[in-house]
Amino acid sequence: MSILVARDHAAEPARLNRDNMLTFLNLQCYVRTMAENFFGALLSVNAGKAKPVTVQGETVITAFGKSPTCGAVQVETRGLVTDDHVWGADDPDRALLFYQRSYYDSWDSELGRRLPHGAFGENLTFEGPADDEVMLGDELRIGEVRLRVTQPRIPCRKMGVWHGEDFPNRFLRSGRVGFFCSVVEPGLVRAGDKIELLRRGEDEMSVADLTRILYLQRPELEELSRVLACSVLSTEMRARAEALLHRAKGDDAWSGDRALVITARRREAAEVVSFDLADPEGTRLPDFEAGQFLTMTLDVPGTDKPVVRAYSLVGRSEDGLGYRIGVKRESAPATSPGAPPGVASGYLHAEVKEGAQLLSRSPRGRFVVQPGDRPVVLISAGIGITPMLAMLEQLAEREPQRPVLFAHGARSSRDLAFGPHVRRVVAAGDQLRSHLMFSRPGAGDVLGQDFDEAGRLTPAVLEQTLPPLDADYYICGPADFMANMVTGLIDRGVPEDQVHYEFFGAAKPLFGDTAGEKTEPGPVAVDAAGRPIVVTFARSGISVEWRENTFSLLALAEQTGLRPESDCRTGVCGMCVSRLDDGEVEYAIDPMDGAQPGQVTVCVARPATSVMIDL
């Protein structure tokens, strides 16, 4: 027994050594884990109050200018509660903006002055890793708040107010952009809180990589595909990557004008005729997205030059090989009854027969149904029914499980285009229903058979027809109808990002200028030969005179009622780049990629002569 005891005592030092070694190794592992999880430290929490500033000739409301706050600040899903959120900047993917203190050191040196925290509009100034070490999808904890990294910060024109008109371009080129986060769990944060890395993003895509691929280099198919494969890509970044991929692949169904032959024409309503269009060689025309349109060039007798008009695609032609469009005969404007009726629509109604050929560009447009789980409400009036019918058919085919309400307003059955077609599609789907309203039912119109309710289609009607209002809304029709519908839905609590709309032809912006108030129109500008400068938006068939105090072609397009793709408004992001079909432009701010032959960066370009742009 003593021998056993002796053996136990002899083994004690070895056991202690092993225990000490295990404790040491565990401590090393703990220290290493803590080091790996330590992301940085929060230096200041910055907030700003919305105020008007003048930028690019417009008065805009912005909370860009921010200052450090004291004490704990509550963070909600939309960001800091003490920070004003203006219209169009209330994106949950961009709830909080981070910017590194080391970047401040670089700017202080380059600009020759010391900048206070918040000078770049960030909510959180922190000591931590550079953009090339921050991954999309990284989950962070600061105080009580849990966050997820969503996208790089891309500068907008408001940065130019504080740092100079050309600074946004310089800021992006520097690569020192910072990043946005969404809020996973709200709570309190305060200066001095440590920032902990809870989980690494799984896509292995850094903020710096995403900035480089989408903004700082020529689009490359492989890298754009890599971006689109990211599981946590924000809606804004995905839209940009898809647009760049589209351009890089040259995915337009065809380039330039193409001859299409009319194989059928039908009277759809008193003032609406549909045309089936086909390839003259009999091949199947390329696929399109519901909601897109064709831009057609028409040689109308008696006009000095071809007339360009855009017509929404109703769907496929009866044989499934071609396209179908619907054209309403436009009467003289109500404000100018002595003016001539629509030149293009009158020509198509009166003179264009089966067998005629028309020139058309490939299907275009961004007014398309987004995939999702929410119900869809398709709202239209008058000829606005054309893109909605295509959307209805697409939803019935691709997402038959998704509830869809087709709501349309017309004067009477005499004016209702494609009514029987709507009823056939709705009757064939379990999740589809329609609500047709006549404002002036005809003597032969039967309630419950020809229409569902007398009166005008309004947000109040929708609220009664579709409680609750949590759905995705797509709206097309006359400008006043859309203005009432869009503002009415938003006033009832529908989030702005769930309301989509498209003007049919030129119209006023629904919210005035969404960025702010515009100055009074200036005099019509003239070219070097003294001729008035006219800007033609080829896809939309709209021509408008250029005014001397207009900042850019993008501003002019928006004043005309168009909604081109755009983001930065400083020539940085490239989203607004369009084809320049005719004329010459000059630049108020040099675009990031320079002036490319045959292209125009419309957000910073101004016409030097009359121009035609592919918008």
ZAMARGU-4260 file (C-alpha; in steps of 0.2 Angstrom, whole numbers, plus 5000, padded with zeros to 4 digits):
<rodrens>
0) 5000/5000/5000 | 5014/5012/5004 | 5021/5008/4987 | 5005/5013/4979 | 5005/5029/4989
5) 5023/5032/4984 | 5018/5030/4966 | 5004/5043/4968 | 5015/5056/4976 | 5028/5053/4962
10) 5015/5056/4949 | 5009/5072/4957 | 5022/5084/4949 | 5019/5077/4932 | 5000/5079/4934
15) 5002/5097/4940 | 5013/5101/4925 | 5000/5094/4913 | 4986/5104/4922 | 4997/5120/4921
20) 5001/5117/4903 | 4982/5114/4899 | 4978/5130/4909 | 4991/5140/4899 | 4985/5133/4882
25) 4967/5137/4887 | 4973/5155/4891 | 4982/5157/4875 | 4967/5151/4866 | 4956/5163/4875
30) 4968/5178/4872 | 4969/5173/4854 | 4950/5172/4853 | 4948/5189/4861 | 4960/5197/4849
35) 4951/5189/4834 | 4934/5195/4841 | 4941/5213/4845 | 4936/5223/4830 | 4939/5241/4836
40) 4933/5255/4847 | 4920/5268/4845 | 4927/5285/4846 | 4911/5296/4843 | 4893/5294/4839
45) 4888/5308/4827 | 4870/5314/4823 | 4864/5329/4812 | 4848/5339/4810 | 4840/5341/4793
50) 4842/5358/4785 | 4841/5366/4768 | 4856/5368/4758 | 4859/5373/4740 | 4867/5360/4729
55) 4868/5360/4710 | 4856/5374/4708 | 4843/5366/4719 | 4838/5368/4737 | 4839/5350/4746
60) 4835/5345/4763 | 4849/5335/4771 | 4856/5329/4788 | 4874/5326/4780 | 4882/5338/4792
65) 4884/5328/4809 | 4892/5332/4826 | 4897/5321/4840 | 4884/5318/4853 | 4886/5315/4872
70) 4880/5300/4882 | 4871/5284/4876 | 4861/5285/4860 | 4847/5273/4855 | 4849/5264/4839
75) 4833/5258/4830 | 4832/5248/4814 | 4832/5264/4804 | 4848/5271/4813 | 4851/5283/4827
80) 4835/5290/4834 | 4844/5307/4837 | 4849/5308/4818 | 4836/5316/4806 | 4832/5304/4791
85) 4826/5313/4776 | 4815/5306/4761 | 4825/5294/4751 | 4839/5291/4764 | 4829/5280/4775
90) 4836/5263/4770 | 4838/5249/4783 | 4853/5243/4773 | 4861/5260/4776 | 4855/5262/4794
95) 4872/5266/4801 | 4888/5273/4792 | 4905/5269/4799 | 4921/5279/4795 | 4939/5275/4801
100) 4949/5287/4811 | 4965/5282/4801 | 4956/5289/4786 | 4954/5306/4795 | 4973/5306/4797
105) 4975/5304/4779 | 4962/5318/4774 | 4969/5330/4787 | 4986/5328/4779 | 4980/5330/4761
110) 4968/5344/4764 | 4979/5353/4776 | 4966/5355/4790 | 4960/5345/4804 | 4942/5338/4802
115) 4930/5335/4816 | 4922/5318/4818 | 4906/5318/4808 | 4913/5328/4794 | 4910/5314/4781
120) 4892/5312/4787 | 4896/5296/4796 | 4886/5291/4812 | 4900/5281/4820 | 4918/5286/4819
125) 4929/5272/4825 | 4947/5265/4827 | 4948/5249/4818 | 4952/5240/4802 | 4952/5247/4785
130) 4939/5243/4771 | 4950/5228/4764 | 4948/5219/4781 | 4930/5222/4783 | 4919/5209/4775
135) 4901/5210/4769 | 4890/5200/4781 | 4902/5203/4796 | 4891/5204/4812 | 4897/5216/4825
140) 4892/5221/4842 | 4893/5238/4850 | 4886/5240/4867 | 4869/5233/4866 | 4867/5234/4847
145) 4870/5220/4835 | 4874/5225/4817 | 4878/5217/4800 | 4890/5225/4787 | 4880/5228/4771
150) 4889/5239/4758 | 4902/5252/4755 | 4898/5271/4757 | 4897/5279/4739 | 4898/5298/4740
155) 4884/5308/4734 | 4882/5326/4728 | 4879/5333/4745 | 4897/5329/4751 | 4902/5342/4738
160) 4893/5355/4748 | 4905/5353/4763 | 4921/5348/4754 | 4920/5355/4736 | 4910/5351/4721
165) 4923/5338/4714 | 4927/5330/4731 | 4915/5315/4729 | 4925/5309/4714 | 4941/5311/4724
170) 4934/5303/4739 | 4929/5287/4729 | 4946/5286/4720 | 4955/5287/4737 | 4947/5270/4742
175) 4944/5277/4759 | 4925/5276/4759 | 4919/5267/4775 | 4904/5256/4776 | 4886/5254/4780
180) 4878/5242/4792 | 4860/5236/4795 | 4853/5234/4813 | 4850/5216/4818 | 4846/5220/4836
185) 4843/5238/4842 | 4849/5245/4858 | 4861/5259/4866 | 4878/5264/4860 | 4890/5277/4867
190) 4908/5283/4863 | 4921/5272/4871 | 4911/5256/4868 | 4922/5242/4861 | 4917/5234/4844
195) 4916/5215/4844 | 4916/5204/4829 | 4903/5191/4832 | 4904/5182/4816 | 4914/5183/4799
200) 4904/5186/4783 | 4903/5170/4773 | 4905/5177/4756 | 4924/5182/4757 | 4920/5199/4749
205) 4928/5214/4757 | 4920/5231/4757 | 4936/5237/4747 | 4933/5223/4734 | 4915/5227/4731
210) 4920/5246/4729 | 4933/5241/4717 | 4923/5229/4707 | 4907/5240/4706 | 4915/5258/4705
215) 4933/5258/4701 | 4937/5247/4687 | 4929/5242/4670 | 4916/5228/4673 | 4923/5211/4672
220) 4910/5196/4670 | 4919/5185/4682 | 4920/5197/4696 | 4902/5204/4693 | 4896/5186/4694
225) 4906/5184/4710 | 4897/5199/4717 | 4880/5193/4713 | 4883/5176/4721 | 4885/5185/4738
230) 4872/5180/4750 | 4871/5196/4759 | 4872/5209/4745 | 4861/5224/4748 | 4847/5228/4736
235) 4856/5244/4730 | 4872/5234/4726 | 4863/5220/4718 | 4854/5232/4706 | 4871/5240/4701
240) 4880/5224/4699 | 4865/5217/4688 | 4866/5233/4677 | 4884/5232/4675 | 4883/5214/4671
245) 4870/5218/4658 | 4881/5231/4650 | 4896/5220/4650 | 4887/5205/4642 | 4878/5216/4629
250) 4862/5208/4634 | 4850/5219/4624 | 4840/5208/4613 | 4847/5218/4598 | 4856/5234/4596
255) 4849/5250/4587 | 4833/5249/4577 | 4826/5233/4570 | 4811/5231/4557 | 4796/5222/4564
260) 4781/5218/4554 | 4763/5220/4560 | 4754/5203/4559 | 4738/5209/4567 | 4728/5224/4573
265) 4713/5224/4585 | 4701/5237/4592 | 4703/5234/4611 | 4692/5250/4616 | 4685/5265/4608
270) 4702/5274/4608 | 4714/5259/4609 | 4721/5248/4596 | 4733/5233/4599 | 4746/5228/4586
275) 4755/5211/4585 | 4773/5213/4580 | 4784/5199/4572 | 4801/5197/4565 | 4799/5198/4546
280) 4809/5181/4544 | 4798/5172/4556 | 4810/5169/4570 | 4804/5171/4588 | 4808/5188/4596
285) 4818/5188/4612 | 4810/5187/4629 | 4806/5202/4639 | 4802/5207/4657 | 4784/5212/4660
290) 4783/5230/4662 | 4796/5234/4649 | 4792/5244/4633 | 4797/5246/4615 | 4804/5262/4608
295) 4798/5265/4590 | 4804/5276/4577 | 4790/5281/4566 | 4791/5290/4549 | 4775/5300/4550
300) 4769/5309/4534 | 4770/5328/4536 | 4784/5328/4549 | 4801/5335/4547 | 4810/5321/4555
305) 4806/5303/4562 | 4794/5303/4578 | 4801/5293/4593 | 4788/5285/4605 | 4788/5272/4618
310) 4774/5259/4620 | 4772/5246/4634 | 4772/5228/4630 | 4755/5220/4634 | 4762/5203/4631
315) 4766/5190/4617 | 4757/5190/4601 | 4744/5176/4599 | 4756/5164/4591 | 4769/5167/4605
320) 4783/5172/4593 | 4781/5191/4593 | 4776/5205/4604 | 4759/5214/4607 | 4758/5233/4611
325) 4742/5244/4614 | 4741/5261/4608 | 4729/5274/4614 | 4724/5288/4601 | 4729/5304/4610
330) 4717/5319/4609 | 4722/5337/4609 | 4728/5343/4627 | 4714/5349/4638 | 4723/5365/4641
335) 4725/5368/4622 | 4710/5361/4613 | 4715/5370/4597 | 4732/5360/4597 | 4733/5345/4585
340) 4730/5327/4592 | 4744/5315/4595 | 4754/5314/4580 | 4761/5296/4582 | 4745/5288/4589
345) 4735/5296/4576 | 4746/5289/4562 | 4746/5272/4570 | 4727/5272/4572 | 4723/5279/4555
350) 4736/5273/4543 | 4746/5258/4549 | 4739/5242/4543 | 4743/5223/4544 | 4759/5220/4534
355) 4767/5237/4537 | 4784/5237/4545 | 4790/5248/4560 | 4807/5251/4567 | 4809/5247/4585
360) 4823/5246/4598 | 4824/5231/4609 | 4813/5229/4625 | 4819/5241/4639 | 4814/5248/4656
365) 4816/5245/4675 | 4797/5245/4679 | 4797/5226/4682 | 4790/5215/4696 | 4802/5211/4710
370) 4802/5194/4717 | 4796/5192/4735 | 4783/5185/4747 | 4771/5200/4749 | 4755/5201/4740
375) 4756/5211/4724 | 4743/5225/4719 | 4743/5231/4701 | 4735/5248/4700 | 4731/5257/4683
380) 4719/5269/4675 | 4716/5272/4656 | 4730/5265/4645 | 4741/5262/4660 | 4733/5245/4660
385) 4745/5239/4646 | 4761/5235/4657 | 4749/5229/4671 | 4742/5216/4660 | 4759/5209/4656
390) 4763/5209/4675 | 4747/5200/4679 | 4751/5186/4666 | 4769/5184/4672 | 4764/5183/4690
395) 4751/5170/4686 | 4765/5160/4677 | 4780/5162/4688 | 4773/5164/4705 | 4756/5156/4705
400) 4756/5155/4724 | 4758/5174/4727 | 4742/5184/4730 | 4738/5197/4716 | 4725/5210/4715
405) 4722/5218/4698 | 4714/5235/4701 | 4709/5246/4686 | 4699/5262/4683 | 4690/5267/4667
410) 4676/5277/4662 | 4665/5263/4655 | 4666/5247/4646 | 4668/5257/4630 | 4684/5264/4637
415) 4690/5248/4645 | 4704/5240/4635 | 4708/5221/4637 | 4694/5219/4649 | 4690/5201/4643
420) 4708/5196/4643 | 4710/5202/4662 | 4695/5191/4667 | 4701/5176/4658 | 4718/5177/4666
425) 4711/5180/4684 | 4698/5166/4682 | 4712/5154/4679 | 4722/5158/4695 | 4718/5153/4713
430) 4727/5168/4720 | 4722/5181/4707 | 4707/5193/4709 | 4702/5209/4700 | 4693/5225/4705
435) 4687/5235/4690 | 4679/5252/4693 | 4669/5263/4681 | 4668/5281/4684 | 4654/5284/4671
440) 4646/5267/4668 | 4637/5266/4651 | 4618/5262/4650 | 4622/5244/4646 | 4636/5241/4659
445) 4630/5228/4672 | 4637/5229/4690 | 4645/5213/4695 | 4647/5208/4677 | 4656/5222/4667
450) 4663/5231/4683 | 4664/5228/4701 | 4661/5246/4708 | 4655/5263/4702 | 4666/5278/4705
455) 4685/5282/4705 | 4699/5270/4710 | 4707/5278/4725 | 4718/5273/4740 | 4703/5273/4751
460) 4695/5260/4739 | 4710/5249/4740 | 4710/5251/4759 | 4693/5243/4759 | 4697/5230/4746
465) 4713/5224/4753 | 4715/5225/4771 | 4729/5226/4777 | 4739/5237/4765 | 4755/5227/4767
470) 4759/5223/4749 | 4770/5228/4734 | 4761/5241/4723 | 4764/5244/4705 | 4755/5259/4698
475) 4753/5266/4680 | 4741/5279/4673 | 4738/5298/4671 | 4750/5309/4681 | 4736/5315/4693
480) 4729/5298/4696 | 4747/5291/4701 | 4751/5306/4711 | 4735/5304/4722 | 4737/5285/4723
485) 4756/5285/4728 | 4754/5299/4740 | 4738/5292/4747 | 4746/5274/4750 | 4762/5282/4758
490) 4751/5293/4769 | 4742/5277/4775 | 4758/5269/4781 | 4764/5259/4765 | 4783/5260/4765
495) 4790/5270/4750 | 4801/5256/4744 | 4785/5245/4742 | 4777/5258/4730 | 4783/5257/4712
500) 4776/5268/4698 | 4780/5273/4680 | 4774/5288/4670 | 4766/5285/4653 | 4774/5298/4643
505) 4780/5315/4650 | 4773/5320/4667 | 4777/5330/4682 | 4786/5321/4696 | 4774/5314/4709
510) 4783/5322/4724 | 4788/5338/4715 | 4807/5337/4716 | 4811/5322/4728 | 4827/5331/4732
515) 4820/5348/4735 | 4814/5364/4727 | 4820/5370/4711 | 4823/5387/4705 | 4812/5396/4692
520) 4816/5390/4674 | 4829/5401/4666 | 4829/5407/4647 | 4831/5394/4633 | 4849/5391/4630
525) 4856/5393/4612 | 4871/5384/4603 | 4886/5393/4595 | 4875/5396/4579 | 4861/5405/4590
530) 4849/5390/4588 | 4839/5385/4603 | 4846/5369/4611 | 4833/5355/4611 | 4836/5339/4621
535) 4827/5323/4614 | 4825/5308/4626 | 4825/5295/4612 | 4817/5280/4622 | 4803/5291/4629
540) 4799/5301/4613 | 4801/5317/4623 | 4809/5333/4617 | 4812/5348/4628 | 4821/5364/4627
545) 4837/5366/4638 | 4836/5380/4650 | 4852/5390/4655 | 4850/5387/4674 | 4847/5369/4673
550) 4862/5359/4681 | 4862/5343/4671 | 4853/5332/4658 | 4848/5321/4673 | 4839/5336/4681
555) 4831/5340/4665 | 4825/5322/4663 | 4817/5323/4680 | 4809/5339/4677 | 4801/5331/4662
560) 4794/5317/4672 | 4807/5304/4668 | 4816/5293/4681 | 4832/5288/4674 | 4844/5276/4684
565) 4855/5287/4695 | 4863/5287/4712 | 4877/5298/4716 | 4873/5313/4704 | 4892/5318/4704
570) 4898/5307/4690 | 4905/5294/4701 | 4894/5279/4701 | 4891/5277/4682 | 4873/5271/4684
575) 4866/5285/4673 | 4878/5283/4659 | 4868/5282/4642 | 4871/5282/4624 | 4873/5299/4615
580) 4864/5296/4599 | 4867/5314/4592 | 4875/5331/4597 | 4888/5336/4609 | 4889/5338/4628
585) 4901/5346/4641 | 4903/5342/4659 | 4900/5352/4674 | 4910/5339/4684 | 4922/5328/4675
590) 4915/5310/4677 | 4925/5296/4686 | 4927/5286/4669 | 4931/5302/4659 | 4921/5307/4643
595) 4918/5291/4633 | 4915/5292/4615 | 4897/5289/4611 | 4891/5289/4629 | 4886/5303/4641
600) 4886/5303/4660 | 4869/5312/4661 | 4870/5317/4680 | 4884/5330/4677 | 4883/5333/4658
605) 4875/5348/4649 | 4872/5350/4631 | 4883/5361/4620 | 4871/5358/4605 | 4855/5350/4603
610) 4857/5332/4608 | 4848/5315/4607 | 4850/5303/4622 | 4845/5285/4624 | 4833/5288/4638
</rodrens>
